[in-house]
Amino acid sequence: MSGIQHFKYLTNMTGYAASKKVPAPKIAVMATGLLLLLSGLSVILGVYTFYAFIALAVFLVVTAFVMHDFWRQEDHNMKMMEMHQMLKNMALAGASLMALMISDWPFSL
Protein backbone atom coordinates (compact mmCIF):
# COMPACT_ATOMS: atom_id res chain seq x y z
CA MET A 1 0.00 0.00 0.00
CA SER A 2 2.79 2.42 0.79
CA GLY A 3 4.27 1.99 -2.68
CA ILE A 4 0.89 2.72 -4.27
CA GLN A 5 0.45 5.77 -2.05
CA HIS A 6 3.76 7.15 -3.31
CA PHE A 7 2.14 7.46 -6.74
CA LYS A 8 -1.42 8.21 -5.63
CA TYR A 9 -0.30 11.14 -3.47
CA LEU A 10 2.77 12.08 -5.51
CA THR A 11 2.25 15.84 -5.21
CA ASN A 12 1.78 15.77 -1.43
CA MET A 13 4.65 13.36 -0.83
CA THR A 14 6.91 15.40 -3.12
CA GLY A 15 6.14 18.51 -1.07
CA TYR A 16 6.89 16.66 2.16
CA ALA A 17 10.17 15.30 0.75
CA ALA A 18 11.11 18.79 -0.44
CA SER A 19 10.42 20.17 3.05
CA LYS A 20 12.93 17.62 4.38
CA LYS A 21 15.49 18.86 1.82
CA VAL A 22 15.54 15.61 -0.18
CA PRO A 23 17.37 16.23 -3.47
CA ALA A 24 15.11 15.81 -6.56
CA PRO A 25 12.09 15.08 -4.35
CA LYS A 26 9.70 14.02 -7.12
CA ILE A 27 12.18 11.53 -8.54
CA ALA A 28 12.99 10.29 -5.03
CA VAL A 29 9.31 9.72 -4.23
CA MET A 30 8.72 7.87 -7.50
CA ALA A 31 11.89 5.77 -7.09
CA THR A 32 11.08 4.79 -3.52
CA GLY A 33 7.48 4.04 -4.50
CA LEU A 34 8.75 1.70 -7.20
CA LEU A 35 11.20 0.12 -4.74
CA LEU A 36 8.37 -0.55 -2.29
CA LEU A 37 6.11 -1.98 -5.00
CA LEU A 38 8.78 -4.27 -6.43
CA SER A 39 10.00 -5.41 -3.02
CA GLY A 40 6.46 -6.13 -1.87
CA LEU A 41 5.67 -8.11 -5.01
CA SER A 42 8.93 -10.00 -4.65
CA VAL A 43 8.02 -11.04 -1.12
CA ILE A 44 4.44 -11.98 -2.09
CA LEU A 45 5.61 -14.03 -5.07
CA GLY A 46 8.59 -15.54 -3.25
CA VAL A 47 11.17 -14.50 -5.85
CA TYR A 48 14.42 -12.75 -4.94
CA THR A 49 13.21 -12.41 -1.36
CA PHE A 50 16.76 -11.99 -0.03
CA TYR A 51 17.21 -8.82 -2.09
CA ALA A 52 13.69 -7.62 -1.34
CA PHE A 53 14.16 -7.84 2.42
CA ILE A 54 17.57 -6.13 2.22
CA ALA A 55 16.12 -3.35 0.05
CA LEU A 56 13.20 -2.86 2.43
CA ALA A 57 15.44 -2.77 5.51
CA VAL A 58 17.84 -0.26 3.93
CA PHE A 59 14.97 1.91 2.69
CA LEU A 60 13.28 1.90 6.10
CA VAL A 61 16.43 2.79 8.06
CA VAL A 62 17.43 5.59 5.68
CA THR A 63 13.88 6.93 5.61
CA ALA A 64 13.70 6.83 9.41
CA PHE A 65 16.65 9.16 9.78
CA VAL A 66 16.13 11.40 6.76
CA MET A 67 12.37 11.89 6.80
CA HIS A 68 11.45 11.43 10.45
CA ASP A 69 13.98 13.63 12.24
CA PHE A 70 11.97 14.12 15.42
CA TRP A 71 14.97 15.61 17.25
CA ARG A 72 14.76 18.70 15.01
CA GLN A 73 11.07 19.37 15.61
CA GLU A 74 10.14 22.16 17.98
CA ASP A 75 6.39 21.58 18.09
CA HIS A 76 5.61 18.83 20.62
CA ASN A 77 2.88 17.24 18.49
CA MET A 78 5.11 17.12 15.40
CA LYS A 79 7.96 15.74 17.48
CA MET A 80 5.77 12.91 18.78
CA MET A 81 4.37 12.14 15.31
CA GLU A 82 7.85 12.01 13.75
CA MET A 83 9.18 9.89 16.61
CA HIS A 84 6.28 7.47 16.17
CA GLN A 85 6.99 7.23 12.43
CA MET A 86 10.71 6.71 13.01
CA LEU A 87 10.14 3.95 15.55
CA LYS A 88 7.64 2.30 13.19
CA ASN A 89 10.21 2.34 10.40
CA MET A 90 12.88 0.88 12.65
CA ALA A 91 10.51 -1.89 13.82
CA LEU A 92 9.63 -2.72 10.21
CA ALA A 93 13.33 -2.74 9.26
CA GLY A 94 13.94 -5.19 12.11
CA ALA A 95 11.05 -7.35 10.92
CA SER A 96 12.52 -7.32 7.39
CA LEU A 97 15.87 -8.47 8.73
CA MET A 98 14.20 -11.17 10.81
CA ALA A 99 12.28 -12.40 7.75
CA LEU A 100 15.57 -12.39 5.84
CA MET A 101 16.87 -15.03 8.24
CA ILE A 102 14.23 -17.51 7.04
CA SER A 103 16.08 -19.42 4.33
CA ASP A 104 12.99 -20.48 2.37
CA TRP A 105 10.30 -17.83 2.47
CA PRO A 106 7.28 -20.03 3.26
CA PHE A 107 4.60 -17.32 3.10
CA SER A 108 4.80 -16.57 -0.63
CA LEU A 109 2.20 -17.54 -3.20
C-alpha positions in Angstrom: 0.0 0.0 0.0 2.8 2.4 0.8 4.3 2.0 -2.7 0.9 2.7 -4.3 0.4 5.8 -2.1 3.8 7.2 -3.3 2.1 7.5 -6.7 -1.4 8.2 -5.6 -0.3 11.1 -3.5 2.8 12.1 -5.5 2.3 15.8 -5.2 1.8 15.8 -1.4 4.7 13.4 -0.8 6.9 15.4 -3.1 6.1 18.5 -1.1 6.9 16.7 2.2 10.2 15.3 0.7 11.1 18.8 -0.4 10.4 20.2 3.0 12.9 17.6 4.4 15.5 18.9 1.8 15.5 15.6 -0.2 17.4 16.2 -3.5 15.1 15.8 -6.6 12.1 15.1 -4.4 9.7 14.0 -7.1 12.2 11.5 -8.5 13.0 10.3 -5.0 9.3 9.7 -4.2 8.7 7.9 -7.5 11.9 5.8 -7.1 11.1 4.8 -3.5 7.5 4.0 -4.5 8.8 1.7 -7.2 11.2 0.1 -4.7 8.4 -0.5 -2.3 6.1 -2.0 -5.0 8.8 -4.3 -6.4 10.0 -5.4 -3.0 6.5 -6.1 -1.9 5.7 -8.1 -5.0 8.9 -10.0 -4.6 8.0 -11.0 -1.1 4.4 -12.0 -2.1 5.6 -14.0 -5.1 8.6 -15.5 -3.3 11.2 -14.5 -5.9 14.4 -12.8 -4.9 13.2 -12.4 -1.4 16.8 -12.0 0.0 17.2 -8.8 -2.1 13.7 -7.6 -1.3 14.2 -7.8 2.4 17.6 -6.1 2.2 16.1 -3.3 0.0 13.2 -2.9 2.4 15.4 -2.8 5.5 17.8 -0.3 3.9 15.0 1.9 2.7 13.3 1.9 6.1 16.4 2.8 8.1 17.4 5.6 5.7 13.9 6.9 5.6 13.7 6.8 9.4 16.7 9.2 9.8 16.1 11.4 6.8 12.4 11.9 6.8 11.4 11.4 10.5 14.0 13.6 12.2 12.0 14.1 15.4 15.0 15.6 17.3 14.8 18.7 15.0 11.1 19.4 15.6 10.1 22.2 18.0 6.4 21.6 18.1 5.6 18.8 20.6 2.9 17.2 18.5 5.1 17.1 15.4 8.0 15.7 17.5 5.8 12.9 18.8 4.4 12.1 15.3 7.8 12.0 13.7 9.2 9.9 16.6 6.3 7.5 16.2 7.0 7.2 12.4 10.7 6.7 13.0 10.1 4.0 15.5 7.6 2.3 13.2 10.2 2.3 10.4 12.9 0.9 12.7 10.5 -1.9 13.8 9.6 -2.7 10.2 13.3 -2.7 9.3 13.9 -5.2 12.1 11.1 -7.3 10.9 12.5 -7.3 7.4 15.9 -8.5 8.7 14.2 -11.2 10.8 12.3 -12.4 7.7 15.6 -12.4 5.8 16.9 -15.0 8.2 14.2 -17.5 7.0 16.1 -19.4 4.3 13.0 -20.5 2.4 10.3 -17.8 2.5 7.3 -20.0 3.3 4.6 -17.3 3.1 4.8 -16.6 -0.6 2.2 -17.5 -3.2 
